[in-house]
Amino acid sequence: MPWLLLAGAIVSEVLATSALKLSDGFAHKGWAVVVVIGYLASFVLLARALKLQMEVGVAYAVWAGAGTAAIAVIGVLFLGEGMNLAKVAGILLIIGGVILLNLAGAH
């Protein structure tokens, strides 16, 4: 159950961050509302996952890492941002770091 809550937190954060770009500095009020609701939902879900005895280091690493990697991919696929070898390497390092933290916490 905590992993499902964490997945929901990640999805909410990614949606909010995507909406942040689309809000154009909060000039578009509809997207600004999506940003606020998305981040609020993300933090509530993350807090609930932590309440269910999930380790904070692992939860935060997965939340931040998966969100960062997802936003980088969304930026390239939907927001016209570029992709280069450095970005690919960075995403792979994030994923590797999250895996390593999970393995270290699984004692």
C-alpha positions as CSV (number, residue, x, y, z in Angstrom):
1,M,0.0,0.0,0.0
2,P,2.7,2.6,0.7
3,W,4.2,2.0,-2.8
4,L,0.8,2.7,-4.3
5,L,0.5,5.9,-2.4
6,L,4.0,6.8,-3.5
7,A,3.2,6.1,-7.1
8,G,0.2,8.4,-6.8
9,A,2.4,11.1,-5.2
10,I,4.8,10.8,-8.2
11,V,2.0,11.1,-10.8
12,S,0.5,14.1,-9.0
13,E,3.9,15.8,-8.8
14,V,4.6,15.2,-12.5
15,L,1.2,16.5,-13.5
16,A,1.7,19.6,-11.3
17,T,5.2,20.3,-12.7
18,S,4.0,19.9,-16.3
19,A,1.1,22.3,-15.5
20,L,3.6,24.7,-14.0
21,K,5.3,25.0,-17.4
22,L,1.9,25.4,-19.1
23,S,0.7,28.0,-16.6
24,D,3.2,30.5,-18.1
25,G,4.2,31.9,-14.8
26,F,0.7,31.5,-13.4
27,A,-0.7,33.7,-16.2
28,H,-3.1,31.0,-17.1
29,K,-5.3,30.5,-14.0
30,G,-6.7,27.1,-15.0
31,W,-3.2,25.6,-15.2
32,A,-2.2,27.4,-12.0
33,V,-5.1,25.6,-10.2
34,V,-3.8,22.3,-11.6
35,V,-0.4,23.1,-10.2
36,V,-1.6,23.9,-6.7
37,I,-3.9,20.9,-6.5
38,G,-1.3,18.6,-8.0
39,Y,1.5,19.6,-5.5
40,L,-0.9,19.4,-2.6
41,A,-2.1,16.0,-3.6
42,S,1.5,14.9,-4.1
43,F,2.6,16.0,-0.6
44,V,-0.4,14.4,1.1
45,L,0.1,11.1,-0.7
46,L,3.9,11.2,0.1
47,A,3.1,11.9,3.8
48,R,0.6,9.0,3.9
49,A,3.2,6.7,2.4
50,L,5.7,7.7,5.1
51,K,3.1,7.2,7.8
52,L,2.8,3.5,6.7
53,Q,6.5,3.0,7.7
54,M,8.1,3.6,4.4
55,E,11.7,4.8,4.9
56,V,11.9,8.6,4.3
57,G,15.2,8.3,2.4
58,V,13.9,5.7,0.0
59,A,10.5,7.3,-0.4
60,Y,12.0,10.7,-1.2
61,A,14.6,9.3,-3.5
62,V,12.0,7.4,-5.5
63,W,9.6,10.4,-5.5
64,A,12.2,12.9,-6.6
65,G,14.1,10.6,-8.9
66,A,11.1,9.2,-10.8
67,G,9.6,12.7,-11.0
68,T,12.7,14.2,-12.4
69,A,13.2,11.5,-14.9
70,A,9.6,11.6,-16.0
71,I,9.6,15.4,-16.4
72,A,12.8,15.3,-18.5
73,V,11.1,12.8,-20.8
74,I,7.8,14.8,-20.9
75,G,9.8,17.9,-21.7
76,V,11.3,16.2,-24.7
77,L,8.2,14.5,-25.9
78,F,5.6,17.2,-25.3
79,L,7.2,20.5,-24.5
80,G,9.7,20.8,-27.3
81,E,12.8,20.5,-25.1
82,G,16.0,19.0,-26.4
83,M,17.6,15.7,-25.5
84,N,21.3,15.1,-25.5
85,L,23.8,12.6,-24.2
86,A,24.3,14.5,-20.9
87,K,20.5,14.5,-20.2
88,V,20.3,10.7,-21.0
89,A,23.3,10.1,-18.7
90,G,21.7,12.2,-15.9
91,I,18.4,10.3,-16.1
92,L,20.3,7.0,-16.0
93,L,22.3,8.1,-13.0
94,I,19.1,9.2,-11.2
95,I,17.5,5.8,-11.9
96,G,20.7,4.0,-10.8
97,G,20.8,6.0,-7.6
98,V,17.2,5.2,-6.7
99,I,17.8,1.5,-7.3
100,L,21.0,1.6,-5.1
101,L,19.1,3.3,-2.3
102,N,16.3,0.7,-2.5
103,L,18.8,-2.1,-2.4
104,A,20.6,-0.5,0.5
105,G,17.4,-0.2,2.4
106,A,16.3,-3.7,1.8
107,H,18.2,-5.4,4.6
